[in-house]
Amino acid sequence: MTWTLNHYETSDSTSVDATIYQLKIYEDLKKHKLERFTSLDQAQSHAVCQFLYFIMSYGKDHADSKSAQRALEQYWRKYCRGNDESAVEITLKQYWKGVEDKEFENQPLAN
């Protein structure tokens, strides 16, 4: 995560997105992923939440911020504390509103 935070804006490496993908849950790997995730302590899980929140908020042009958002929703959001959790909730709503706005931005108007 540290490498990704230091290089997400400038790297062409797939390592940036691969870091995010390792924090998502895929149905065929759900049991394996949950075993790995539950091996982290509270502070480590909180750091993952903050990392995903940062990527979701600031990495839109450089990383797969949609996958970061999905990973937060799937598992990591519960490890945000206090104001962080409220900020994540607000940002998730704003993020999806922005996605919806962009989906319709270049659509022709119906006659």
Order of alpha helices (4+ residues) and beta strands (2+ residues): alpha-alpha-alpha-alpha-alpha-alpha
